[in-house]
């Protein structure tokens, strides 16, 4: 069983930056691919970014490309999402997710992930 705990959300103004963290409670963290998703009120959960177990492969949604950076520290069992140039449309609850994989190919559908955190709220004011 993998437990994921997100942190780092908050209320910021447009143009600001935030770094989200997701700490995993599993000894084999390095065997999991990790992803970040978000869900705004009244909308479906959508993919933001993913990273492979070895950090050699990353994948971003178009809305995140160039502004967000996903990274991980396997020694700390933590995955990060650095978000720059935030926009009001980035407002959502952000979730990290995990699935076991030693492949470099990455997944972007929520149903392809097995474990989820409780989410952290990000609010961007205009």
C-alpha positions as CSV (number, residue, x, y, z in Angstrom):
1,X,0.0,0.0,0.0
2,X,1.3,3.5,-0.9
3,X,0.2,6.6,1.0
4,X,0.7,9.9,-0.6
5,X,0.5,13.3,1.2
6,X,0.6,16.5,-0.8
7,X,1.6,19.9,0.6
8,X,2.6,23.4,-0.6
9,X,-0.7,24.7,-2.0
10,X,-2.0,28.1,-1.2
11,X,-3.5,31.4,-2.4
12,X,-1.2,33.4,-4.7
13,X,-1.6,36.2,-7.2
14,X,-1.3,35.7,-10.9
15,X,2.3,35.5,-12.1
16,X,3.5,34.0,-8.8
17,X,5.1,30.6,-8.2
18,X,4.4,27.7,-6.0
19,X,6.1,24.4,-5.4
20,X,4.0,21.4,-4.5
21,X,5.4,18.4,-2.7
22,X,4.1,14.9,-2.4
23,X,5.7,12.5,0.1
24,X,5.2,8.8,-0.3
25,X,5.2,6.3,2.5
26,X,6.7,3.3,0.6
27,X,10.2,1.8,0.7
28,X,10.1,1.0,-3.0
29,X,9.3,4.5,-4.1
30,X,11.9,4.3,-6.9
31,X,9.8,1.6,-8.6
32,X,6.8,3.9,-9.1
33,X,6.0,6.3,-11.8
34,X,4.4,9.5,-10.4
35,X,1.9,12.0,-11.8
36,X,0.3,15.2,-10.9
37,X,-3.4,15.9,-11.7
38,X,-5.8,18.7,-10.9
39,X,-9.5,19.2,-10.5
40,X,-11.3,22.4,-10.7
41,X,-14.9,22.8,-9.4
42,X,-17.4,21.3,-11.8
43,X,-14.7,19.8,-14.0
44,X,-13.2,16.4,-14.5
45,X,-9.8,15.6,-13.1
46,X,-7.1,16.4,-15.6
47,X,-3.5,15.4,-16.2
48,X,-0.8,17.9,-15.4
49,X,2.6,16.1,-15.5
50,X,4.2,12.7,-15.0
51,X,7.7,11.4,-14.3
52,X,9.2,8.0,-14.7
53,X,10.8,6.0,-11.8
54,X,14.3,7.0,-12.9
55,X,13.6,10.7,-13.7
56,X,14.7,10.0,-17.3
57,X,11.3,10.7,-18.7
58,X,8.8,13.5,-18.1
59,X,5.6,14.4,-19.8
60,X,3.4,17.5,-19.5
61,X,-0.1,18.6,-20.4
62,X,-0.1,21.4,-22.9
63,X,-1.3,23.8,-20.2
64,X,1.7,23.0,-18.1
65,X,4.4,22.8,-20.7
66,X,7.0,25.6,-20.2
67,X,5.6,26.8,-16.9
68,X,5.5,23.7,-14.7
69,X,8.4,21.3,-13.8
70,X,8.0,17.9,-12.3
71,X,10.9,16.3,-10.4
72,X,11.5,13.7,-7.8
73,X,14.0,12.8,-5.1
74,X,13.9,9.0,-4.7
75,X,16.1,9.2,-1.6
76,X,13.4,11.3,0.1
77,X,10.5,9.4,-1.5
78,X,9.1,12.8,-2.7
79,X,7.9,14.2,-6.0
80,X,7.6,17.9,-6.7
81,X,5.7,20.2,-9.0
82,X,7.3,23.6,-9.5
83,X,4.6,25.9,-10.9
84,X,5.7,29.3,-12.3
85,X,3.8,32.1,-14.0
86,X,0.5,30.9,-12.4
87,X,-2.7,31.9,-14.0
88,X,-6.3,32.1,-12.5
89,X,-7.2,29.1,-14.7
90,X,-4.6,27.0,-12.7
91,X,-6.9,27.2,-9.7
92,X,-7.8,23.7,-8.7
93,X,-7.2,20.9,-6.1
94,X,-3.9,19.3,-7.1
95,X,-3.4,15.6,-6.6
96,X,-0.3,13.4,-6.8
97,X,-0.7,9.8,-8.0
98,X,1.4,6.7,-8.3
99,X,1.5,3.5,-10.3
100,X,4.2,0.8,-10.2
101,X,6.3,0.9,-13.4
102,X,9.9,0.6,-14.5
103,X,9.1,1.7,-18.0
104,X,10.0,5.1,-19.5
105,X,6.6,5.4,-21.1
106,X,4.3,7.6,-19.0
107,X,0.5,7.6,-18.4
108,X,-1.9,10.5,-18.4
109,X,-5.3,9.0,-17.6
110,X,-6.5,9.0,-14.0
111,X,-7.7,5.4,-14.2
112,X,-4.1,4.3,-15.0
113,X,-2.9,5.3,-11.5
114,X,-3.4,3.1,-8.5
115,X,-2.7,5.4,-5.6
116,X,-3.8,8.9,-4.8
117,X,-3.1,11.6,-2.3
118,X,-5.8,13.7,-0.6
119,X,-5.1,16.8,-2.6
120,X,-3.9,20.3,-1.9
121,X,-5.7,23.5,-2.9
122,X,-4.1,26.0,-5.2
123,X,-5.9,29.3,-5.8
124,X,-4.6,31.9,-8.1
125,X,-6.2,35.4,-7.9
126,X,-6.2,37.8,-10.8
